[in-house]
């Protein structure tokens, strides 16, 4: 009989709870052999409640066993508990992701004789995380996608209005990207997108955000950028780091970007207007020679790295050059 919060429970009542809860519960001897498994655990592991004794829980475990770690096993035998994500093979052959908690059980003399295991199914959480990732992140580059970018742009606007600060919207496009797909194939084009995305992310601050909207369209929010000169300086540094040689399919490519910028509140006070004006500035950069940055208002900008965008040179495994 147990009393908790003014309610007295019979041991039979507690046993019924363990039998009915949708959590895997097992009691094992120190070597790992199962002395008890509740119905839920029997169902997911395919155990026969009336089957042969001595089945080892480790037989179903793919990863995450504390009993296989000598140091952790000694700590459990000393009375410590353990919790970690683990993987089990179910009776149907599927992989089950769980949060496993292990607690030592003592006899009346205080000696650890068994361990209690509680396995919480994380499958639904994993599905939820996957759906969230697919909804807000670009599968190819791992960057935020249009949905997350629009959300962050809305937050940036709200923050800037409240604090009377500003920020810049940057639109970037790979010059002549279609020629890479046409000459080297889709896989090479995808790899170029991944590498450009990684460089963009690496050269921006933690408070900034870069996203891929689709194809070779990248956008960024540059936090607390009020002055055109500062926005141009950031774009210049970005171009200097992102324009250059890329290794793809055994070829070295000289790749350049065109960048456009708009500023809040100077160039607009709505998300759609800021993004549109950054895009227009980027297209103006392409029209005036590529490999450069432009603000909403035209002004002389520097070119970076290489004069001829997207030029293929042979890698070590190639004998002859191929140019686009």
N, C-alpha and C positions, 0 to 999 in steps of 0.2 A: 504494500500500500504506500502511495506517494502523495504528499500534499503540496500543491503549488498554486500560488495566488488565491489561497482560500478554498481551493477545490481539491477534493481527495479522489485520487485515481487508484483503482485496483490494478494490479500487475497484468491481469488478463486484458483490461482495457488498453493498456499501453502496448501489449503484444498485438492486439487487433489493429492498432494504428500502424505499427510497423508492417503488418501484413497487407495493409490497404494503400499505403502512401505510394505515389508514382515516383519513388526514388529507390534506386538499387541499394539494398542493404546486405552486407555479408559480414560474417564473423569468421576469421581465419586463425589457424594456429601460426606460430612464428615462421615456420617454413613456407606458409602460403596456402596450405590445404584448407578447403572450405568446410567449416563445421556447420554453418547455417547460411542460407540464402533466402531472402524473402521472395514472394511470388513475382514481384516486378523484375527483380534481377534474374530469376529463373526464366522469365519470358524473353528478355532481351538477349540473354546469353544462350538460350536453348537448353537450359539445364532441366533435368528430370528431378523434381523434388524427392521422389522415392528411389532415385538412381543410386549408383555406387558411391560410397563415401570416399573422401580423400582427393576429390578433384581439386586441382590447384588453380587458384584465381589467375596466376601468371600464365596459364595455358591460353587465356583469352586476351591477355594484355599485349598490345603492340608497342606501347611506349609509356613511360612515366611511372615505373615501379620503384617505390622507396625500399622495398625489401631486397632488391638486387644491388643496392648501393650499401656496401658494408658500413660506411660511416653513418648513413641515415638509419640503417637497421639498428645500430647500437643506440642511436638517440631515441628511436621508438621504444626499444627495450628498456631504456632508462626512464621512460614515461612521457616523452615529448610527442606531440601530434604532428601531422604532416598534411599539407594541402597543395594540390597542383593539378593542372590540366593533364589528362591522359587519354589514350586511345585504346579501345577494346574492339575485338572482333566479335560480332554478334552471331547468334545461331544461324542466321540467314547468309552470313558471309560479309555483311556490310561493316563499315568502320563506324564506330560510335565514339563521338567526342564527348568527354565527361569532365566535370570538375570532381576530382576524387579527394575525399577527406578521410584520413586514417587516424584512429585514436586507440591508445593502448587500453586493454581491460585487465584489471588486477584481481587476484584472488584475495580471500580474507587476510592473508599474511602480507599483502602489498606487492606480491610478485606479479610481473606482467606475464600472463599466460596466453592471451589471445589479442587480436586486433579487430576493431570494428571499422568497416569500410562503408562509406556513403558515396554513391555515384549519382551525381546530378547531370542529367542529359543536357548537353549544350547544343544539340542539333538545331533547335529552333533559333537559338541565339546566333549560330553560325549562318543560318539562312537569312536572318534579319541583317546581319553584318554584310553579307554578300549583296543583298538587295540594296542596302544603303550605299555600298561601294559602287555598284553599277549605276545607281541613280545620280551620284554626285562626283564620280571620278572617271576620267578617260581610261578605258581599258588598255589602250596601246601604250601611252606614256606614263600613266599613273598620276597625271596632273589633274587638278579639278576640271570638271567639264562646264558646259554652259549653265547648267542648273545651279551649281555651287557658285560659279562666278557671278551670276545675276543676283544671288542671295547676298554675297559679300559686297557687291557694288551697292546694293540697297543699304546695307549696314554702314558702308563707308559714307554714303550721302547723309544718312541720319546722324552719324557721329560728327561729320564736318559741319552740318547745320547747327548742331547743338553746341559745339565747341568753337564755332566761327573759325575753323581751320580749313585746310584744303588738301587736295590730292590730285594725282595725275592718272589718266587712263592711257595705257600704251597698247598699240596694235602692231603686231609684227607678222611678217609674211616671208617665207623662204623664196628668194628670187629664183625663177625658172624651175620650180620644184617639179612640174610635170615632166620636164626632160629627164629627170632622174628616174621616174617611174617608167618612162618610155624606153630608155636606153638600158637600164639595169634591172628593171622589174619591180613588182610591187613590194617584195620583201626588202629590197634595198631601200625603197622609199620609206617603208615603215621604220627601218632601222635609223634612217636619217632623222625622222621625226622624233624618235626616242632620244637620240643623241642631242638634237637641238633643244628639246624640252629639258633635258638634264642640265645643259649649259645655262639655259635661261634661269632655271631654278637656283643653280649654284651661284649666280652672280647678282641675285637680288637679296635684299635684306629679309630677315625673318618676319618683319611687319608688313612686307609686301606680299602680293599674291600673283602667281602666274597660272594661266589656265589654257587649255586647248579647246577651241570652239568646234573644230572640225577641219578636215583636210590639213593644210599647212598654216592654218590661222591660229595664232597665239595672241593672247591678251594678258595684260597685267594691270594691277592696281598698285600705284606707287604712293605709299602713305606719307602724308604731311609734306607734300610737294606743292608749294604755292607759286614760286617764281619760275618763269619760262627758262631762265638761265640754268636753274638747278635741274629742271626736267630734261633739258637738252644735255646737260652733263651726265646724268644717269643713262640716258639713251646712248650717248657716245661710248661710255664704259661698257654697256651691254653689247654694242656692236663690235667693239674691240675684242671682246672675249668670245663672242659667238660666231663672228665671221672668221673663217680660216679653213684649215684642212680637216677633213673627215675621212675616216677609213671605212669603206663599204665594198663588200664583195670583191676584195682584192684590189680595189682601186682607191687612190687618194683623190678626194674631191675638194676643190676650192669652192666653198659655199659662202654666200652672202645673204644678208637679210635687208629688208626695207622696213622702216619703223615710222609710225605716226603717233603723235601725242595730242591730247587735249587736257585742259586744266579746269578743275572745279575751284572757284565758281566762275573763272574768267570766260570759259568757252561754253558753259551751259550748266544748268542746275538740275537736269533730269538725266537719269541713267541712259536712256535711249539716245538722247542728243549727244552726250559725252562720247559714247561708243561710236556713234555715226561719224562724229567729227574727227575722232582718232583714226577711223578707217579711211576717211577722205584724205587726211594728212599722209597716211601710209601709201595710198594710191598715188598721191602727188610725188612722194619719194620715189616710187617705181617709175613714174612718168618722166622724172627729171634725172634719170640715170641709175636708179637702184643703188643698193649698197650704201644707204644713207638714212638719216632720220629727218623728219619734218614736224614742226609744230603746226597748229591750225593756221597760223599766219606764216606765209612763206618767208624764209630767211636762209642765208648761205650756211650749209652744213658740210662737215668733213666726210670724206669717203674712207672706208676702213679696209685694211688688210690686202685686198686684191682688186685689180681693175676689172678683171673679167669674171663675172659670176659663173658658178657651176662649170668648172673645167675638170674633165677627168684625166688623171694621170695613172699609169700602170703601177700596181703594187709590186712587191717583190716577186710574186708568182706570174706576173704578166711580162710578155716579151715586147709588146708594141703598145703605143699609146692609143687611146680612143677618146675622141673629143665629141662633145655634144654641139 
